[in-house]
Amino acid sequence: MGLILGHIMLASAPACAAAAVPTAPAAVSAAEAAAAVRAMLTAAGLPADPAADALLERSLALQAELRAAQERLSRLEQVRDRIALPFYPRM
C-alpha cells in the first residue's frame, strides 16, 4: 500500500524494490500535442479555430527545434572546452 499525493503514488519500500525502473516518457510531436489540445477544447465545448491550431503546432515545432539546436551547441562547446587550444579565443 502506498501514499497518494495529488496524482503521484508513493509506494512502500518493498513495492519500490519490486517495481521496474521507470523510463522517461516518449517525446510527443507538435502535431500530437496540438491534437490533444484540440481534443480538450472540443470536450469543453469550445469552437475549433484552424488558425490557432496551426499557430500552436508551429510554435511547438519551433520550440522543439530550438531545444535540439541548444543541445547541439552545448555539445560543441563541451568539445571546444576539452580541446582548449591556447590560440582559440574564448567568448
N, CA and C atoms as a LAMMPS dump frame, in Angstrom:
ITEM: TIMESTEP
0
ITEM: NUMBER OF ATOMS
273
ITEM: BOX BOUNDS ff ff ff
-5.0000000000000000e+02 5.0000000000000000e+02
-5.0000000000000000e+02 5.0000000000000000e+02
-5.0000000000000000e+02 5.0000000000000000e+02
ITEM: ATOMS id mol type element x y z
1 1 1 N 0.85 -1.179 0
2 1 2 C 0 0 0
3 1 3 C 0.893 1.238 0
4 2 1 N 0.522 2.242 -0.719
5 2 2 C 1.327 3.444 -0.8
6 2 3 C 0.542 4.679 -0.415
7 3 1 N 1.211 5.793 -0.424
8 3 2 C 0.628 7.081 -0.088
9 3 3 C 0.384 7.842 -1.389
10 4 1 N -0.801 8.426 -1.521
11 4 2 C -1.121 9.156 -2.743
12 4 3 C -1.049 10.65 -2.461
13 5 1 N -0.203 11.353 -3.217
14 5 2 C -0.077 12.805 -3.125
15 5 3 C -0.466 13.37 -4.482
16 6 1 N -1.582 14.049 -4.558
17 6 2 C -2.047 14.569 -5.833
18 6 3 C -2.295 13.412 -6.771
19 7 1 N -1.56 13.361 -7.864
20 7 2 C -1.7 12.267 -8.807
21 7 3 C -0.497 11.321 -8.761
22 8 1 N 0.396 11.523 -7.767
23 8 2 C 1.586 10.689 -7.637
24 8 3 C 1.395 9.728 -6.474
25 9 1 N 1.631 8.463 -6.705
26 9 2 C 1.513 7.482 -5.636
27 9 3 C 2.906 7.106 -5.172
28 10 1 N 3.133 7.254 -3.875
29 10 2 C 4.402 6.862 -3.295
30 10 3 C 4.233 5.472 -2.711
31 11 1 N 4.942 4.517 -3.262
32 11 2 C 4.8 3.132 -2.826
33 11 3 C 5.696 2.859 -1.632
34 12 1 N 5.375 1.796 -0.917
35 12 2 C 6.2 1.384 0.211
36 12 3 C 7.523 0.837 -0.314
37 13 1 N 8.527 0.685 0.56
38 13 2 C 9.854 0.217 0.158
39 13 3 C 9.813 -1.137 -0.545
40 14 1 N 9.077 -2.152 -0.035
41 14 2 C 9.056 -3.427 -0.753
42 14 3 C 8.446 -3.3 -2.141
43 15 1 N 7.438 -2.459 -2.28
44 15 2 C 6.812 -2.279 -3.583
45 15 3 C 7.78 -1.595 -4.546
46 16 1 N 8.56 -0.64 -4.04
47 16 2 C 9.532 0.053 -4.884
48 16 3 C 10.618 -0.901 -5.347
49 17 1 N 11.051 -1.774 -4.457
50 17 2 C 12.108 -2.713 -4.806
51 17 3 C 11.646 -3.676 -5.894
52 18 1 N 10.375 -4.017 -5.881
53 18 2 C 9.849 -4.969 -6.852
54 18 3 C 9.487 -4.309 -8.172
55 19 1 N 9.329 -3.002 -8.162
56 19 2 C 8.904 -2.293 -9.374
57 19 3 C 10.051 -2.184 -10.368
58 20 1 N 9.692 -2.159 -11.642
59 20 2 C 10.695 -1.974 -12.688
60 20 3 C 11.17 -0.529 -12.669
61 21 1 N 12.367 -0.304 -13.147
62 21 2 C 12.907 1.045 -13.22
63 21 3 C 12.1 1.815 -14.248
64 22 1 N 11.54 2.97 -13.858
65 22 2 C 10.728 3.724 -14.817
66 22 3 C 11.606 4.31 -15.913
67 23 1 N 11.026 4.429 -17.083
68 23 2 C 11.74 5.036 -18.202
69 23 3 C 11.16 6.412 -18.458
70 24 1 N 11.936 7.243 -19.123
71 24 2 C 11.464 8.583 -19.455
72 24 3 C 10.316 8.468 -20.455
73 25 1 N 9.321 9.333 -20.323
74 25 2 C 8.213 9.28 -21.282
75 25 3 C 8.708 9.628 -22.679
76 26 1 N 8.085 9.039 -23.662
77 26 2 C 8.46 9.31 -25.046
78 26 3 C 8.09 10.75 -25.401
79 27 1 N 8.879 11.344 -26.255
80 27 2 C 8.6 12.708 -26.689
81 27 3 C 7.313 12.726 -27.506
82 28 1 N 6.574 13.79 -27.365
83 28 2 C 5.323 13.96 -28.093
84 28 3 C 5.586 14.968 -29.201
85 29 1 N 5.141 14.643 -30.4
86 29 2 C 5.345 15.559 -31.525
87 29 3 C 4.445 16.78 -31.385
88 30 1 N 4.792 17.822 -32.128
89 30 2 C 3.985 19.042 -32.117
90 30 3 C 2.567 18.751 -32.587
91 31 1 N 2.437 17.899 -33.593
92 31 2 C 1.11 17.564 -34.115
93 31 3 C 0.287 16.821 -33.06
94 32 1 N 0.931 15.908 -32.325
95 32 2 C 0.221 15.166 -31.279
96 32 3 C -0.22 16.086 -30.146
97 33 1 N 0.651 17.019 -29.757
98 33 2 C 0.308 17.959 -28.693
99 33 3 C -0.843 18.856 -29.128
100 34 1 N -0.783 19.353 -30.362
101 34 2 C -1.855 20.207 -30.876
102 34 3 C -3.168 19.432 -30.952
103 35 1 N -3.098 18.155 -31.341
104 35 2 C -4.31 17.33 -31.397
105 35 3 C -4.892 17.125 -30.006
106 36 1 N -4.029 16.962 -29.009
107 36 2 C -4.506 16.793 -27.632
108 36 3 C -5.192 18.064 -27.137
109 37 1 N -4.605 19.217 -27.431
110 37 2 C -5.229 20.493 -27.035
111 37 3 C -6.568 20.643 -27.743
112 38 1 N -6.597 20.322 -29.029
113 38 2 C -7.84 20.408 -29.808
114 38 3 C -8.919 19.51 -29.204
115 39 1 N -8.526 18.294 -28.815
116 39 2 C -9.485 17.361 -28.218
117 39 3 C -10.021 17.886 -26.888
118 40 1 N -9.141 18.485 -26.079
119 40 2 C -9.594 19.048 -24.795
120 40 3 C -10.555 20.21 -25.011
121 41 1 N -10.245 21.071 -25.963
122 41 2 C -11.129 22.209 -26.243
123 41 3 C -12.479 21.725 -26.764
124 42 1 N -12.457 20.721 -27.628
125 42 2 C -13.702 20.16 -28.149
126 42 3 C -14.511 19.543 -27.02
127 43 1 N -13.852 18.811 -26.129
128 43 2 C -14.539 18.19 -24.992
129 43 3 C -15.142 19.246 -24.068
130 44 1 N -14.51 20.424 -24.018
131 44 2 C -15.024 21.513 -23.185
132 44 3 C -16.103 22.311 -23.903
133 45 1 N -16.399 21.939 -25.149
134 45 2 C -17.453 22.623 -25.891
135 45 3 C -17.019 23.933 -26.521
136 46 1 N -15.712 24.144 -26.658
137 46 2 C -15.205 25.371 -27.269
138 46 3 C -15.036 25.165 -28.772
139 47 1 N -15.291 26.193 -29.554
140 47 2 C -15.206 26.031 -31.015
141 47 3 C -13.756 25.856 -31.47
142 48 1 N -13.593 25.1 -32.555
143 48 2 C -12.276 24.884 -33.139
144 48 3 C -11.872 26.11 -33.946
145 49 1 N -10.604 26.45 -33.9
146 49 2 C -10.063 27.569 -34.669
147 49 3 C -8.844 27.054 -35.427
148 50 1 N -9.003 26.789 -36.724
149 50 2 C -7.894 26.233 -37.505
150 50 3 C -6.634 27.098 -37.476
151 51 1 N -6.783 28.41 -37.47
152 51 2 C -5.618 29.294 -37.433
153 51 3 C -4.869 29.137 -36.109
154 52 1 N -5.616 29.051 -35.005
155 52 2 C -4.991 28.86 -33.692
156 52 3 C -4.319 27.493 -33.616
157 53 1 N -4.95 26.473 -34.198
158 53 2 C -4.353 25.133 -34.23
159 53 3 C -3.021 25.163 -34.97
160 54 1 N -2.999 25.793 -36.129
161 54 2 C -1.778 25.865 -36.923
162 54 3 C -0.694 26.64 -36.182
163 55 1 N -1.073 27.729 -35.53
164 55 2 C -0.113 28.526 -34.779
165 55 3 C 0.459 27.738 -33.605
166 56 1 N -0.384 27.022 -32.882
167 56 2 C 0.073 26.208 -31.757
168 56 3 C 1.043 25.131 -32.239
169 57 1 N 0.681 24.437 -33.315
170 57 2 C 1.536 23.37 -33.833
171 57 3 C 2.887 23.927 -34.285
172 58 1 N 2.88 25.059 -34.96
173 58 2 C 4.139 25.671 -35.425
174 58 3 C 4.987 26.122 -34.244
175 59 1 N 4.354 26.711 -33.24
176 59 2 C 5.076 27.162 -32.056
177 59 3 C 5.749 25.984 -31.342
178 60 1 N 5.019 24.89 -31.187
179 60 2 C 5.578 23.707 -30.535
180 60 3 C 6.725 23.115 -31.353
181 61 1 N 6.59 23.104 -32.673
182 61 2 C 7.653 22.582 -33.534
183 61 3 C 8.907 23.452 -33.428
184 62 1 N 8.725 24.77 -33.407
185 62 2 C 9.868 25.68 -33.278
186 62 3 C 10.552 25.521 -31.919
187 63 1 N 9.774 25.313 -30.865
188 63 2 C 10.366 25.091 -29.549
189 63 3 C 11.214 23.82 -29.542
190 64 1 N 10.73 22.771 -30.195
191 64 2 C 11.486 21.52 -30.268
192 64 3 C 12.777 21.727 -31.065
193 65 1 N 12.707 22.473 -32.169
194 65 2 C 13.901 22.767 -32.959
195 65 3 C 14.906 23.569 -32.147
196 66 1 N 14.424 24.534 -31.375
197 66 2 C 15.307 25.353 -30.542
198 66 3 C 16.012 24.496 -29.497
199 67 1 N 15.263 23.595 -28.834
200 67 2 C 15.882 22.707 -27.839
201 67 3 C 16.976 21.852 -28.47
202 68 1 N 16.708 21.311 -29.663
203 68 2 C 17.695 20.48 -30.352
204 68 3 C 18.939 21.301 -30.701
205 69 1 N 18.749 22.528 -31.174
206 69 2 C 19.878 23.387 -31.525
207 69 3 C 20.688 23.747 -30.277
208 70 1 N 20.006 24.011 -29.16
209 70 2 C 20.706 24.326 -27.915
210 70 3 C 21.52 23.132 -27.423
211 71 1 N 20.977 21.925 -27.581
212 71 2 C 21.706 20.72 -27.18
213 71 3 C 22.943 20.531 -28.057
214 72 1 N 22.806 20.747 -29.37
215 72 2 C 23.957 20.63 -30.273
216 72 3 C 25.022 21.663 -29.917
217 73 1 N 24.604 22.888 -29.648
218 73 2 C 25.541 23.945 -29.276
219 73 3 C 26.268 23.593 -27.99
220 74 1 N 25.535 23.08 -27.024
221 74 2 C 26.148 22.697 -25.749
222 74 3 C 27.213 21.617 -25.957
223 75 1 N 26.906 20.62 -26.799
224 75 2 C 27.896 19.566 -27.074
225 75 3 C 29.127 20.136 -27.771
226 76 1 N 28.926 21.049 -28.717
227 76 2 C 30.056 21.672 -29.403
228 76 3 C 30.906 22.495 -28.441
229 77 1 N 30.26 23.204 -27.528
230 77 2 C 31.005 23.986 -26.538
231 77 3 C 31.81 23.072 -25.616
232 78 1 N 31.261 21.915 -25.274
233 78 2 C 31.999 20.954 -24.448
234 78 3 C 33.227 20.441 -25.18
235 79 1 N 33.089 20.154 -26.462
236 79 2 C 34.232 19.711 -27.258
237 79 3 C 35.265 20.819 -27.323
238 80 1 N 34.819 22.037 -27.58
239 80 2 C 35.737 23.179 -27.627
240 80 3 C 36.485 23.322 -26.315
241 81 1 N 35.793 23.179 -25.196
242 81 2 C 36.429 23.326 -23.891
243 81 3 C 37.429 22.206 -23.614
244 82 1 N 37.157 21.007 -24.134
245 82 2 C 38.107 19.904 -23.939
246 82 3 C 39.369 20.125 -24.757
247 83 1 N 39.199 20.673 -25.932
248 83 2 C 40.358 20.925 -26.792
249 83 3 C 41.217 22.02 -26.182
250 84 1 N 40.597 23.11 -25.783
251 84 2 C 41.243 24.236 -25.093
252 84 3 C 42.578 24.627 -25.707
253 85 1 N 42.598 24.888 -26.99
254 85 2 C 43.82 25.324 -27.649
255 85 3 C 44.153 26.732 -27.187
256 86 1 N 45.442 27.022 -26.947
257 86 2 C 45.812 28.341 -26.429
258 86 3 C 45.486 29.479 -27.388
259 87 1 N 45.464 29.245 -28.701
260 87 2 C 45.195 30.318 -29.644
261 87 3 C 43.717 30.465 -29.947
262 88 1 N 42.855 29.634 -29.335
263 88 2 C 41.414 29.697 -29.58
264 88 3 C 40.803 30.684 -28.604
265 89 1 N 40.319 31.839 -29.086
266 89 2 C 39.773 32.849 -28.157
267 89 3 C 38.442 32.39 -27.55
268 90 1 N 38.313 32.569 -26.265
269 90 2 C 37.053 32.269 -25.563
270 90 3 C 36.189 33.507 -25.571
271 91 1 N 34.899 33.304 -25.733
272 91 2 C 33.969 34.455 -25.743
273 91 3 C 33.103 34.416 -24.537
